[in-house]
Amino acid sequence: MTNASGSKTVLAQIPSIILRNNQGEILGPFELTRDLHRLGRNAEKADLVVPESKTWMLVSGCQASFTTEGNDYRIYDGDQVKPSSNRLFSNNTLITPKEGLLLQDGMEITIGTVTGNHIIITYSNPSANQTLKPLKTTSISLKNKSVVIGRDTQANLRLDAPTVSRYHAIIDSNNQGKYILTDRSTNGVFVNGQKVTNQAILFNGSTIRIGPYTLILQGDDLLIADTGDNIRLDAKNLHRVVKDKQGKNITLLTDISLPIDPGQFVVIVGGSGAGKSTLMRTLLGLEPVNNGIVELNGEDLRKNFNIYRNLIGYVPQYDIVHSNLTVKEVLDYAAKLRLPFDINIEQEREKVLTQIELKERENTLVKNLSGGQLKRVSMGVELLADPKLFFLDEPTSGLDPGLDKKMMELLKTLSEEGRTIILVTHTTLNIHLCDRLVFLGKGGNLCYFGPPQEAITFFGLKSNNFANIYIHLEDKNKVEEESIRFKDDSNFYDKYITQHLVQVSTQTNQKSKPKKVNSSFLQQFSILSQRYGQLLLRDPLNIGLTLITAPLGIIAMRIALSDIIPFNLADDNDPSFATLSLKVLFVFTCAAIWVGLASSLQEIVKESKIYQRERLVNLGICAYLASKASILGILGFLQSLLISLTILICFKAPESNQFTWILGTEITLFLTLFSTIGLGIMVSAFVKNITQANSSLPLLLLPQIIFSGVLFKMTGIGKLFSWLMISRWSVGALGSLVDIPSMIPEAKPISPLNPAPVEVPVDIPTEVYAADSSNLLINWGLLLLHSFLYWGVTYILQKRKDIL
Ligand SMILES: Nc1ncnc2c1ncn2[C@@H]1O[C@H](COP(=O)(O)OP(=O)(O)OP(=O)(O)O)[C@@H](O)[C@H]1O
């Protein structure tokens, strides 16, 4: 960040500071002439005195101390002993009362971390040799013009980040002189912590979040207050206890506090089951806690997750990419889903491919990559959005020592570029590369936090082998002992945690949790459908088998029936003919149900991890399910078409009307398949893994057979159950089309001696198969209703999986 107005206050060769608050009010310049100066509101404690007015309340009695160092000054928090209430930060990195920070000409120091509620101290030293390079544009006047904010080079205020749209937002003034912001973006705008729905009125001091940037309206000027490059994370007293199946308490995290400065590379290590992943997911805001809070730049992460969603990258333990796509396709689809639609995909992809060093493998299918390369693809997907905070759970597991080193070096480079990196790992070979090491013991006990080199000293180990710490902390009692020893050791706990942990006293005036930005349904639907279609086509054998299974079954039935011709009654008195025809129709229905379920049962569960990650970013449930419905619907249509064609070839049409029959059969089979696909998708959303999905197949098929009403006459509760079956309505429609009732022999006298008509006993409910159009439409309508219900329940099941 740079000087407020972009210009420097020109003074004689004397260092000075000016203060600027959120309303754009300026205090100073205060000249720095003595060896020691103190800045504050209390005239007894400070010589650079800030007025006791409301707009300067963030400043403490003694806010900062300045001491000479060479030609410049060093700034310290508070009075160099006691920290100030709202602390001092340089690019969100805490300035402590003891170490302080050497100031440079043009440097900006912030009082308070809550973005949009802070005061900026700008230091000037005209005699300095080194001057910080100011940003090209830091503010823009909104007076009498329409201001376009975006990534485009033509935008009036250019914000360069992949998550910012070319023309992200426009600010105009209305006839009452108020500034109105109109959102035109893919990833949304937040004003004062609230998502903008189309338009928002801006007031003096309003904060606007666009991608990683924070802008503040000060009078008629719009100022870039934060470029978002520096995110600090403060975890305070995280404590989590859950109950096991027997109702016994298990402590997952024991009162953990961690201050993580922007750009730090933090590695979490510890024995298996120590709680590393739990801690990481808690720091990410994904896991709740019984006590404690995680703050990003002083804001509650869980409350403000929707603002930070796009700034956080997360590579979980499991892979989050489709194995049947090439590296290039994976990155392209991820970019299309996560970045604004007007982004240059090719450019972003190339940038990431270079970062993850996979350019030469871009056309390789993910399933053909090595373990290390696969992990790098997952990282690449996350790097597309240029995350400022990057979490990785065991990306080096299973890699050889060389690859582990390369991966750690890559992460180190990413952190040096300003990203805050938090990594869980088991491999201790290269942890000397990190800035902070977290050692967790069983029960989520924090046994160490500090520079990796000092861990050996803390644990009193003779060799430099970090693996010895694992052995040292094998025993649960030892873990508790060491955790207490660490808390009591001022050389470590106080130095690396207490002194750096930010406890700001200011609160934002945010009223409620910001809402999630919803991405365009049509855009996501088309990207997801394209990706899903491509994935299905990558396995042509599977598609082929899916398409021919039912026709082959029908051909087999034709062979089994030999010269029997169903649907066309030859002998008026044959009592078994209607039953036989119904059985044939039942096989058509069963074939459709079988292939419908087989095509859909795995379709959600098999990619549930990818779904979870994409949902955390911006995936819409409706777009996701619609893409499934459309592609599986097309597959279902092709299946029904092939089944109908096979029926047409293998079976003689009923005499009534051949065209109506085959068209009706096609419609019935398609509706049967589509509702079965809905049922399969619903179960796929419900089960936890592919094995469970496969095991549910018989469970789903058996009731369809038993309650279809074909094998057994449905009465009482059985009849009610049959209404819940797709098979009942499918056979009902097919039976209506071939006119089953007409195949039941009419009641006739048995002999001339006995003229009273006698019914031939055929156990078929004629009303179910009545050959009239209203019955047919009811059956079709109910098949559609089944589809709607299944897709509706699937939506609810998916929604229930939402973490935040
Ligand atoms: N929600 C939960 N309910 C009950 N137990 C849980 C829950 N979450 C985690 N655990 C248990 O807490 C312990 C810590 O789990 P976690 O996955 O965080 O450990 P870890 O250190 O990452 O292990 P590993 O290195 O083996 O991946 C494990 O014993 C796990 O089974």
The ligand as a MOL file (V3000), in Angstrom:
LIG
                    3D

  0  0  0     0  0            999 V3000
M  V30 BEGIN CTAB
M  V30 COUNTS 31 33 0 0 0
M  V30 BEGIN ATOM
M  V30 1 N -15.9180 -35.7790 13.6950 0
M  V30 2 C -15.2080 -36.7040 14.3480 0
M  V30 3 N -15.8010 -37.5300 15.2260 0
M  V30 4 C -15.0770 -38.4600 15.9080 0
M  V30 5 N -13.7610 -38.6470 15.7610 0
M  V30 6 C -13.1190 -37.8630 14.8980 0
M  V30 7 C -13.8030 -36.8540 14.1300 0
M  V30 8 N -12.8970 -36.2320 13.3540 0
M  V30 9 C -11.7070 -36.8210 13.6030 0
M  V30 10 N -11.8450 -37.7960 14.5220 0
M  V30 11 C -10.7720 -38.6190 15.0940 0
M  V30 12 O -9.8090 -37.7350 15.5840 0
M  V30 13 C -8.5080 -38.2210 15.3770 0
M  V30 14 C -7.6860 -37.2130 14.6010 0
M  V30 15 O -8.0670 -37.2360 13.2330 0
M  V30 16 P -7.2500 -36.4870 12.0990 0
M  V30 17 O -7.6930 -37.0090 10.7940 0
M  V30 18 O -7.3510 -35.0390 12.3240 0
M  V30 19 O -5.7800 -36.9680 12.4270 0
M  V30 20 P -4.4550 -36.8160 11.5880 0
M  V30 21 O -3.4290 -36.3600 12.5480 0
M  V30 22 O -4.6820 -35.9610 10.4070 0
M  V30 23 O -4.2040 -38.3030 11.1520 0
M  V30 24 P -3.4520 -38.9090 9.8620 0
M  V30 25 O -2.0550 -38.4120 9.9300 0
M  V30 26 O -3.5140 -40.3690 10.0790 0
M  V30 27 O -4.1800 -38.4250 8.6550 0
M  V30 28 C -8.6560 -39.5400 14.6620 0
M  V30 29 O -8.5910 -40.5650 15.6080 0
M  V30 30 C -10.0480 -39.4560 14.0550 0
M  V30 31 O -10.6270 -40.7130 13.9300 0
M  V30 END ATOM
M  V30 BEGIN BOND
M  V30 1 1 1 2
M  V30 2 1 2 3
M  V30 3 2 2 7
M  V30 4 2 3 4
M  V30 5 1 4 5
M  V30 6 2 5 6
M  V30 7 1 6 7
M  V30 8 1 6 10
M  V30 9 1 7 8
M  V30 10 2 8 9
M  V30 11 1 9 10
M  V30 12 1 10 11
M  V30 13 1 11 12
M  V30 14 1 11 30
M  V30 15 1 12 13
M  V30 16 1 13 14
M  V30 17 1 13 28
M  V30 18 1 14 15
M  V30 19 1 15 16
M  V30 20 2 16 17
M  V30 21 1 16 18
M  V30 22 1 16 19
M  V30 23 1 19 20
M  V30 24 2 20 21
M  V30 25 1 20 22
M  V30 26 1 20 23
M  V30 27 1 23 24
M  V30 28 2 24 25
M  V30 29 1 24 26
M  V30 30 1 24 27
M  V30 31 1 28 29
M  V30 32 1 28 30
M  V30 33 1 30 31
M  V30 END BOND
M  V30 END CTAB
M  END
